[in-house]
Amino acid sequence: MVSKEDGRSIMKNREAAVAAIRTCKNRKDLDDMLHQFNVIEAQEAISCLNECMYNPQTFSSPEKTPLEDELEFSKQIFLTGTWRLNEYYDRMGIGTENVNA
């Protein structure tokens, strides 16, 4: 069981990781930053990247996709940078529910 203090520490580290990863503009920086914050497991990296991109809706084939392929897909989406528009909406206090309506 994780104590409240450990839980807060984990959340602060996650927030720091998300903020730092959002600054990455190329593959090398992204891979280095994930490694720096010890985000090594594929599922954790996918989750972290999705959080960085404001949890985009993505769709894949109905077949079971290997985690490494899903991670590569998430990295490619991140590196396109189109998610950054959501960052501006967030800063302006505009929710995506208002934008997509």
N, CA, C and O atoms as CSV, one atom per row, in Angstrom:
chain,resi,resn,atom,element,x,y,z
A,1,MET,N,N,0.842,-1.187,0.000
A,1,MET,CA,C,0.000,0.000,0.000
A,1,MET,C,C,0.884,1.245,0.000
A,1,MET,O,O,1.899,1.293,0.694
A,2,VAL,N,N,0.493,2.246,-0.779
A,2,VAL,CA,C,1.247,3.489,-0.899
A,2,VAL,C,C,0.725,4.474,0.135
A,2,VAL,O,O,-0.481,4.697,0.238
A,3,SER,N,N,1.647,5.068,0.906
A,3,SER,CA,C,1.242,6.062,1.898
A,3,SER,C,C,0.818,7.349,1.201
A,3,SER,O,O,1.101,7.541,0.018
A,4,LYS,N,N,0.135,8.238,1.938
A,4,LYS,CA,C,-0.298,9.508,1.353
A,4,LYS,C,C,0.907,10.323,0.891
A,4,LYS,O,O,0.875,10.945,-0.170
A,5,GLU,N,N,1.967,10.313,1.695
A,5,GLU,CA,C,3.172,11.065,1.342
A,5,GLU,C,C,3.814,10.508,0.074
A,5,GLU,O,O,4.222,11.266,-0.806
A,6,ASP,N,N,3.903,9.173,-0.017
A,6,ASP,CA,C,4.456,8.554,-1.224
A,6,ASP,C,C,3.581,8.850,-2.431
A,6,ASP,O,O,4.085,9.082,-3.530
A,7,GLY,N,N,2.277,8.842,-2.227
A,7,GLY,CA,C,1.342,9.145,-3.310
A,7,GLY,C,C,1.527,10.558,-3.827
A,7,GLY,O,O,1.507,10.787,-5.037
A,8,ARG,N,N,1.711,11.520,-2.910
A,8,ARG,CA,C,1.947,12.909,-3.327
A,8,ARG,C,C,3.265,13.029,-4.082
A,8,ARG,O,O,3.358,13.757,-5.070
A,9,SER,N,N,4.277,12.315,-3.616
A,9,SER,CA,C,5.582,12.344,-4.281
A,9,SER,C,C,5.488,11.781,-5.695
A,9,SER,O,O,6.073,12.329,-6.630
A,10,ILE,N,N,4.752,10.689,-5.842
A,10,ILE,CA,C,4.559,10.075,-7.163
A,10,ILE,C,C,3.839,11.048,-8.083
A,10,ILE,O,O,4.216,11.191,-9.246
A,11,MET,N,N,2.804,11.721,-7.578
A,11,MET,CA,C,2.039,12.663,-8.387
A,11,MET,C,C,2.897,13.863,-8.796
A,11,MET,O,O,2.815,14.319,-9.936
A,12,LYS,N,N,3.723,14.379,-7.870
A,12,LYS,CA,C,4.596,15.507,-8.208
A,12,LYS,C,C,5.598,15.089,-9.266
A,12,LYS,O,O,5.879,15.857,-10.186
A,13,ASN,N,N,6.146,13.878,-9.152
A,13,ASN,CA,C,7.082,13.383,-10.154
A,13,ASN,C,C,6.376,13.238,-11.496
A,13,ASN,O,O,6.946,13.572,-12.534
A,14,ARG,N,N,5.154,12.747,-11.486
A,14,ARG,CA,C,4.385,12.589,-12.728
A,14,ARG,C,C,4.108,13.948,-13.353
A,14,ARG,O,O,4.236,14.116,-14.566
A,15,GLU,N,N,3.726,14.928,-12.520
A,15,GLU,CA,C,3.470,16.274,-13.031
A,15,GLU,C,C,4.734,16.879,-13.631
A,15,GLU,O,O,4.675,17.533,-14.672
A,16,ALA,N,N,5.873,16.665,-12.984
A,16,ALA,CA,C,7.150,17.168,-13.491
A,16,ALA,C,C,7.493,16.479,-14.811
A,16,ALA,O,O,7.964,17.122,-15.750
A,17,ALA,N,N,7.257,15.175,-14.878
A,17,ALA,CA,C,7.540,14.423,-16.096
A,17,ALA,C,C,6.669,14.928,-17.239
A,17,ALA,O,O,7.169,15.155,-18.342
A,18,VAL,N,N,5.395,15.104,-16.995
A,18,VAL,CA,C,4.472,15.580,-18.028
A,18,VAL,C,C,4.906,16.962,-18.522
A,18,VAL,O,O,4.945,17.203,-19.728
A,19,ALA,N,N,5.229,17.864,-17.604
A,19,ALA,CA,C,5.649,19.211,-17.985
A,19,ALA,C,C,6.935,19.173,-18.814
A,19,ALA,O,O,7.053,19.882,-19.813
A,20,ALA,N,N,7.884,18.354,-18.403
A,20,ALA,CA,C,9.162,18.262,-19.117
A,20,ALA,C,C,8.987,17.616,-20.487
A,20,ALA,O,O,9.568,18.078,-21.468
A,21,ILE,N,N,8.203,16.567,-20.559
A,21,ILE,CA,C,7.999,15.866,-21.828
A,21,ILE,C,C,7.289,16.765,-22.836
A,21,ILE,O,O,7.560,16.693,-24.035
A,22,ARG,N,N,6.389,17.605,-22.355
A,22,ARG,CA,C,5.685,18.519,-23.260
A,22,ARG,C,C,6.636,19.472,-23.977
A,22,ARG,O,O,6.276,20.019,-25.019
A,23,THR,N,N,7.835,19.685,-23.449
A,23,THR,CA,C,8.800,20.585,-24.085
A,23,THR,C,C,9.562,19.914,-25.222
A,23,THR,O,O,10.237,20.598,-25.992
A,24,CYS,N,N,9.471,18.602,-25.345
A,24,CYS,CA,C,10.244,17.864,-26.345
A,24,CYS,C,C,9.721,18.134,-27.749
A,24,CYS,O,O,8.514,18.181,-27.988
A,25,LYS,N,N,10.670,18.310,-28.677
A,25,LYS,CA,C,10.310,18.607,-30.063
A,25,LYS,C,C,10.796,17.545,-31.042
A,25,LYS,O,O,10.380,17.549,-32.200
A,26,ASN,N,N,11.671,16.631,-30.605
A,26,ASN,CA,C,12.175,15.602,-31.517
A,26,ASN,C,C,12.272,14.266,-30.791
A,26,ASN,O,O,12.148,14.197,-29.568
A,27,ARG,N,N,12.494,13.219,-31.556
A,27,ARG,CA,C,12.494,11.849,-31.033
A,27,ARG,C,C,13.566,11.628,-29.964
A,27,ARG,O,O,13.299,11.010,-28.933
A,28,LYS,N,N,14.772,12.130,-30.208
A,28,LYS,CA,C,15.853,11.938,-29.249
A,28,LYS,C,C,15.513,12.581,-27.910
A,28,LYS,O,O,15.675,11.957,-26.861
A,29,ASP,N,N,15.041,13.830,-27.942
A,29,ASP,CA,C,14.673,14.509,-26.694
A,29,ASP,C,C,13.550,13.770,-25.972
A,29,ASP,O,O,13.571,13.639,-24.749
A,30,LEU,N,N,12.575,13.290,-26.733
A,30,LEU,CA,C,11.456,12.560,-26.134
A,30,LEU,C,C,11.937,11.280,-25.462
A,30,LEU,O,O,11.589,11.011,-24.312
A,31,ASP,N,N,12.732,10.492,-26.174
A,31,ASP,CA,C,13.242,9.248,-25.596
A,31,ASP,C,C,14.126,9.515,-24.381
A,31,ASP,O,O,14.047,8.798,-23.384
A,32,ASP,N,N,14.968,10.550,-24.464
A,32,ASP,CA,C,15.837,10.907,-23.334
A,32,ASP,C,C,15.015,11.327,-22.118
A,32,ASP,O,O,15.324,10.943,-20.990
A,33,MET,N,N,13.970,12.117,-22.351
A,33,MET,CA,C,13.150,12.607,-21.246
A,33,MET,C,C,12.367,11.466,-20.596
A,33,MET,O,O,12.255,11.423,-19.370
A,34,LEU,N,N,11.828,10.550,-21.384
A,34,LEU,CA,C,11.131,9.391,-20.809
A,34,LEU,C,C,12.092,8.583,-19.947
A,34,LEU,O,O,11.736,8.135,-18.857
A,35,HIS,N,N,13.306,8.400,-20.441
A,35,HIS,CA,C,14.320,7.655,-19.685
A,35,HIS,C,C,14.714,8.409,-18.408
A,35,HIS,O,O,14.871,7.799,-17.350
A,36,GLN,N,N,14.871,9.720,-18.507
A,36,GLN,CA,C,15.257,10.530,-17.349
A,36,GLN,C,C,14.241,10.405,-16.216
A,36,GLN,O,O,14.615,10.355,-15.045
A,37,PHE,N,N,12.963,10.357,-16.565
A,37,PHE,CA,C,11.916,10.239,-15.549
A,37,PHE,C,C,11.545,8.781,-15.273
A,37,PHE,O,O,10.532,8.499,-14.633
A,38,ASN,N,N,12.373,7.864,-15.762
A,38,ASN,CA,C,12.219,6.437,-15.488
A,38,ASN,C,C,10.869,5.894,-15.976
A,38,ASN,O,O,10.276,5.016,-15.350
A,39,VAL,N,N,10.406,6.428,-17.090
A,39,VAL,CA,C,9.181,5.942,-17.720
A,39,VAL,C,C,9.634,4.937,-18.767
A,39,VAL,O,O,9.857,5.284,-19.926
A,40,ILE,N,N,9.766,3.688,-18.341
A,40,ILE,CA,C,10.392,2.664,-19.175
A,40,ILE,C,C,9.379,1.668,-19.726
A,40,ILE,O,O,9.463,1.278,-20.891
A,41,GLU,N,N,8.439,1.260,-18.911
A,41,GLU,CA,C,7.443,0.286,-19.349
A,41,GLU,C,C,6.551,0.896,-20.430
A,41,GLU,O,O,6.148,2.054,-20.322
A,42,ALA,N,N,6.246,0.132,-21.455
A,42,ALA,CA,C,5.475,0.632,-22.603
A,42,ALA,C,C,4.121,1.191,-22.183
A,42,ALA,O,O,3.747,2.282,-22.614
A,43,GLN,N,N,3.388,0.469,-21.357
A,43,GLN,CA,C,2.048,0.934,-20.960
A,43,GLN,C,C,2.122,2.238,-20.172
A,43,GLN,O,O,1.282,3.120,-20.354
A,44,GLU,N,N,3.115,2.367,-19.303
A,44,GLU,CA,C,3.291,3.602,-18.532
A,44,GLU,C,C,3.664,4.760,-19.466
A,44,GLU,O,O,3.176,5.877,-19.292
A,45,ALA,N,N,4.519,4.500,-20.444
A,45,ALA,CA,C,4.922,5.529,-21.394
A,45,ALA,C,C,3.734,5.991,-22.233
A,45,ALA,O,O,3.577,7.187,-22.477
A,46,ILE,N,N,2.901,5.058,-22.675
A,46,ILE,CA,C,1.704,5.396,-23.445
A,46,ILE,C,C,0.778,6.275,-22.604
A,46,ILE,O,O,0.270,7.288,-23.084
A,47,SER,N,N,0.565,5.884,-21.362
A,47,SER,CA,C,-0.295,6.645,-20.457
A,47,SER,C,C,0.260,8.050,-20.228
A,47,SER,O,O,-0.486,9.029,-20.242
A,48,CYS,N,N,1.561,8.141,-20.019
A,48,CYS,CA,C,2.202,9.429,-19.787
A,48,CYS,C,C,2.110,10.321,-21.024
A,48,CYS,O,O,1.800,11.508,-20.910
A,49,LEU,N,N,2.375,9.760,-22.197
A,49,LEU,CA,C,2.272,10.537,-23.430
A,49,LEU,C,C,0.840,11.015,-23.665
A,49,LEU,O,O,0.625,12.151,-24.088
A,50,ASN,N,N,-0.131,10.157,-23.395
A,50,ASN,CA,C,-1.524,10.569,-23.545
A,50,ASN,C,C,-1.856,11.720,-22.606
A,50,ASN,O,O,-2.557,12.656,-22.989
A,51,GLU,N,N,-1.355,11.652,-21.381
A,51,GLU,CA,C,-1.570,12.746,-20.436
A,51,GLU,C,C,-0.908,14.024,-20.951
A,51,GLU,O,O,-1.483,15.108,-20.848
A,52,CYS,N,N,0.286,13.899,-21.498
A,52,CYS,CA,C,0.990,15.056,-22.071
A,52,CYS,C,C,0.186,15.699,-23.187
A,52,CYS,O,O,0.208,16.918,-23.352
A,53,MET,N,N,-0.519,14.886,-23.946
A,53,MET,CA,C,-1.280,15.367,-25.098
A,53,MET,C,C,-2.737,15.652,-24.741
A,53,MET,O,O,-3.582,15.759,-25.629
A,54,TYR,N,N,-3.033,15.773,-23.458
A,54,TYR,CA,C,-4.385,16.056,-22.994
A,54,TYR,C,C,-5.356,14.949,-23.375
A,54,TYR,O,O,-6.502,15.212,-23.736
A,55,ASN,N,N,-4.887,13.709,-23.291
A,55,ASN,CA,C,-5.691,12.508,-23.494
A,55,ASN,C,C,-6.502,12.523,-24.789
A,55,ASN,O,O,-7.732,12.563,-24.768
A,56,PRO,N,N,-5.787,12.489,-25.917
A,56,PRO,CA,C,-6.495,12.516,-27.210
A,56,PRO,C,C,-7.278,11.238,-27.452
A,56,PRO,O,O,-6.968,10.189,-26.889
A,57,GLN,N,N,-8.290,11.337,-28.289
A,57,GLN,CA,C,-9.033,10.156,-28.700
A,57,GLN,C,C,-8.323,9.578,-29.909
A,57,GLN,O,O,-8.206,10.235,-30.944
A,58,THR,N,N,-7.855,8.359,-29.778
A,58,THR,CA,C,-7.181,7.707,-30.902
A,58,THR,C,C,-7.874,6.378,-31.175
A,58,THR,O,O,-8.478,5.775,-30.287
A,59,PHE,N,N,-7.773,5.951,-32.396
A,59,PHE,CA,C,-8.408,4.713,-32.806
A,59,PHE,C,C,-7.377,3.836,-33.497
A,59,PHE,O,O,-6.521,4.332,-34.230
A,60,SER,N,N,-7.461,2.561,-33.268
A,60,SER,CA,C,-6.557,1.632,-33.946
A,60,SER,C,C,-7.375,0.474,-34.496
A,60,SER,O,O,-8.596,0.432,-34.343
A,61,SER,N,N,-6.702,-0.444,-35.124
A,61,SER,CA,C,-7.395,-1.575,-35.738
A,61,SER,C,C,-8.005,-2.469,-34.659
A,61,SER,O,O,-7.567,-2.451,-33.509
A,62,PRO,N,N,-9.012,-3.245,-35.034
A,62,PRO,CA,C,-9.664,-4.114,-34.054
A,62,PRO,C,C,-8.771,-5.271,-33.594
A,62,PRO,O,O,-9.035,-5.891,-32.564
A,63,GLU,N,N,-7.712,-5.558,-34.363
A,63,GLU,CA,C,-6.810,-6.628,-33.937
A,63,GLU,C,C,-5.994,-6.163,-32.732
A,63,GLU,O,O,-5.795,-4.967,-32.517
A,64,LYS,N,N,-5.537,-7.121,-31.968
A,64,LYS,CA,C,-4.695,-6.824,-30.813
A,64,LYS,C,C,-3.359,-6.273,-31.311
A,64,LYS,O,O,-2.642,-6.941,-32.056
A,65,THR,N,N,-3.035,-5.058,-30.897
A,65,THR,CA,C,-1.792,-4.414,-31.303
A,65,THR,C,C,-0.765,-4.603,-30.198
A,65,THR,O,O,-1.070,-4.363,-29.030
A,66,PRO,N,N,0.447,-5.028,-30.541
A,66,PRO,CA,C,1.496,-5.160,-29.526
A,66,PRO,C,C,1.770,-3.809,-28.850
A,66,PRO,O,O,1.715,-2.765,-29.500
A,67,LEU,N,N,2.059,-3.835,-27.565
A,67,LEU,CA,C,2.295,-2.606,-26.809
A,67,LEU,C,C,3.399,-1.760,-27.420
A,67,LEU,O,O,3.294,-0.533,-27.442
A,68,GLU,N,N,4.445,-2.387,-27.911
A,68,GLU,CA,C,5.538,-1.617,-28.515
A,68,GLU,C,C,5.053,-0.841,-29.739
A,68,GLU,O,O,5.509,0.276,-29.984
A,69,ASP,N,N,4.135,-1.423,-30.508
A,69,ASP,CA,C,3.571,-0.716,-31.655
A,69,ASP,C,C,2.671,0.429,-31.200
A,69,ASP,O,O,2.682,1.506,-31.796
A,70,GLU,N,N,1.893,0.198,-30.146
A,70,GLU,CA,C,1.053,1.262,-29.586
A,70,GLU,C,C,1.906,2.414,-29.078
A,70,GLU,O,O,1.565,3.583,-29.262
A,71,LEU,N,N,3.034,2.068,-28.427
A,71,LEU,CA,C,3.943,3.099,-27.931
A,71,LEU,C,C,4.517,3.902,-29.097
A,71,LEU,O,O,4.572,5.130,-29.037
A,72,GLU,N,N,4.933,3.229,-30.131
A,72,GLU,CA,C,5.473,3.923,-31.306
A,72,GLU,C,C,4.415,4.846,-31.914
A,72,GLU,O,O,4.722,5.972,-32.306
A,73,PHE,N,N,3.179,4.372,-31.992
A,73,PHE,CA,C,2.070,5.173,-32.504
A,73,PHE,C,C,1.873,6.416,-31.631
A,73,PHE,O,O,1.695,7.516,-32.154
A,74,SER,N,N,1.902,6.249,-30.315
A,74,SER,CA,C,1.743,7.376,-29.388
A,74,SER,C,C,2.875,8.380,-29.541
A,74,SER,O,O,2.647,9.590,-29.518
A,75,LYS,N,N,4.100,7.876,-29.697
A,75,LYS,CA,C,5.243,8.777,-29.889
A,75,LYS,C,C,5.099,9.564,-31.182
A,75,LYS,O,O,5.391,10.759,-31.216
A,76,GLN,N,N,4.653,8.907,-32.243
A,76,GLN,CA,C,4.488,9.593,-33.523
A,76,GLN,C,C,3.405,10.669,-33.435
A,76,GLN,O,O,3.569,11.760,-33.981
A,77,ILE,N,N,2.316,10.372,-32.760
A,77,ILE,CA,C,1.256,11.370,-32.565
A,77,ILE,C,C,1.803,12.552,-31.773
A,77,ILE,O,O,1.561,13.707,-32.122
A,78,PHE,N,N,2.543,12.255,-30.704
A,78,PHE,CA,C,3.134,13.313,-29.882
A,78,PHE,C,C,4.042,14.207,-30.736
A,78,PHE,O,O,3.962,15.434,-30.670
A,79,LEU,N,N,4.893,13.580,-31.527
A,79,LEU,CA,C,5.890,14.332,-32.293
A,79,LEU,C,C,5.292,15.151,-33.436
A,79,LEU,O,O,5.938,16.077,-33.926
A,80,THR,N,N,4.072,14.829,-33.872
A,80,THR,CA,C,3.437,15.665,-34.896
A,80,THR,C,C,3.131,17.050,-34.331
A,80,THR,O,O,3.119,18.039,-35.063
A,81,GLY,N,N,2.882,17.110,-33.017
A,81,GLY,CA,C,2.668,18.385,-32.343
A,81,GLY,C,C,1.275,18.950,-32.448
A,81,GLY,O,O,1.011,20.015,-31.890
A,82,THR,N,N,0.364,18.280,-33.143
A,82,THR,CA,C,-0.979,18.827,-33.300
A,82,THR,C,C,-1.722,18.925,-31.966
A,82,THR,O,O,-2.651,19.721,-31.827
A,83,TRP,N,N,-1.318,18.122,-30.995
A,83,TRP,CA,C,-1.942,18.159,-29.669
A,83,TRP,C,C,-1.697,19.492,-28.963
A,83,TRP,O,O,-2.427,19.835,-28.033
A,84,ARG,N,N,-0.691,20.241,-29.385
A,84,ARG,CA,C,-0.349,21.504,-28.712
A,84,ARG,C,C,-1.488,22.516,-28.780
A,84,ARG,O,O,-1.572,23.409,-27.937
A,85,LEU,N,N,-2.355,22.387,-29.765
A,85,LEU,CA,C,-3.518,23.265,-29.830
A,85,LEU,C,C,-4.370,23.101,-28.572
A,85,LEU,O,O,-4.905,24.079,-28.050
A,86,ASN,N,N,-4.495,21.866,-28.087
A,86,ASN,CA,C,-5.255,21.623,-26.862
A,86,ASN,C,C,-4.625,22.320,-25.669
A,86,ASN,O,O,-5.329,22.730,-24.747
A,87,GLU,N,N,-3.280,22.460,-25.679
A,87,GLU,CA,C,-2.586,23.173,-24.606
A,87,GLU,C,C,-3.020,24.639,-24.576
A,87,GLU,O,O,-3.240,25.204,-23.505
A,88,TYR,N,N,-3.141,25.248,-25.753
A,88,TYR,CA,C,-3.591,26.637,-25.811
A,88,TYR,C,C,-5.029,26.776,-25.326
A,88,TYR,O,O,-5.352,27.716,-24.600
A,89,TYR,N,N,-5.887,25.852,-25.718
A,89,TYR,CA,C,-7.266,25.862,-25.228
A,89,TYR,C,C,-7.288,25.752,-23.711
A,89,TYR,O,O,-8.049,26.453,-23.044
A,90,ASP,N,N,-6.448,24.869,-23.164
A,90,ASP,CA,C,-6.390,24.684,-21.714
A,90,ASP,C,C,-5.955,25.972,-21.022
A,90,ASP,O,O,-6.532,26.361,-20.007
A,91,ARG,N,N,-4.952,26.621,-21.563
A,91,ARG,CA,C,-4.452,27.870,-20.974
A,91,ARG,C,C,-5.498,28.978,-21.030
A,91,ARG,O,O,-5.547,29.825,-20.139
A,92,MET,N,N,-6.338,28.982,-22.070
A,92,MET,CA,C,-7.382,29.989,-22.194
A,92,MET,C,C,-8.636,29.634,-21.416
A,92,MET,O,O,-9.580,30.421,-21.358
A,93,GLY,N,N,-8.647,28.447,-20.816
A,93,GLY,CA,C,-9.799,28.019,-20.045
A,93,GLY,C,C,-10.954,27.547,-20.906
A,93,GLY,O,O,-12.101,27.515,-20.462
A,94,ILE,N,N,-10.642,27.179,-22.145
A,94,ILE,CA,C,-11.673,26.692,-23.046
A,94,ILE,C,C,-11.619,25.173,-23.026
A,94,ILE,O,O,-10.603,24.586,-23.399
A,95,GLY,N,N,-12.678,24.543,-22.605
A,95,GLY,CA,C,-12.726,23.089,-22.601
A,95,GLY,C,C,-12.984,22.557,-23.984
A,95,GLY,O,O,-13.589,23.239,-24.812
A,96,THR,N,N,-12.532,21.346,-24.248
A,96,THR,CA,C,-12.735,20.761,-25.569
A,96,THR,C,C,-14.209,20.543,-25.854
A,96,THR,O,O,-14.597,20.453,-27.019
A,97,GLU,N,N,-15.040,20.455,-24.827
A,97,GLU,CA,C,-16.465,20.273,-25.069
A,97,GLU,C,C,-17.038,21.519,-25.752
A,97,GLU,O,O,-17.997,21.415,-26.516
A,98,ASN,N,N,-16.460,22.697,-25.484
A,98,ASN,CA,C,-16.906,23.921,-26.133
A,98,ASN,C,C,-16.340,24.048,-27.548
A,98,ASN,O,O,-16.995,24.597,-28.434
A,99,VAL,N,N,-15.144,23.548,-27.754
A,99,VAL,CA,C,-14.471,23.675,-29.035
A,99,VAL,C,C,-15.074,22.749,-30.076
A,99,VAL,O,O,-15.216,23.126,-31.239
A,100,ASN,N,N,-15.431,21.534,-29.663
A,100,ASN,CA,C,-15.929,20.542,-30.598
A,100,ASN,C,C,-17.407,20.650,-30.878
A,100,ASN,O,O,-17.928,19.908,-31.710
A,101,ALA,N,N,-18.090,21.541,-30.218
A,101,ALA,CA,C,-19.544,21.660,-30.386
A,101,ALA,C,C,-19.911,22.349,-31.662
A,101,ALA,O,O,-21.095,22.527,-31.949
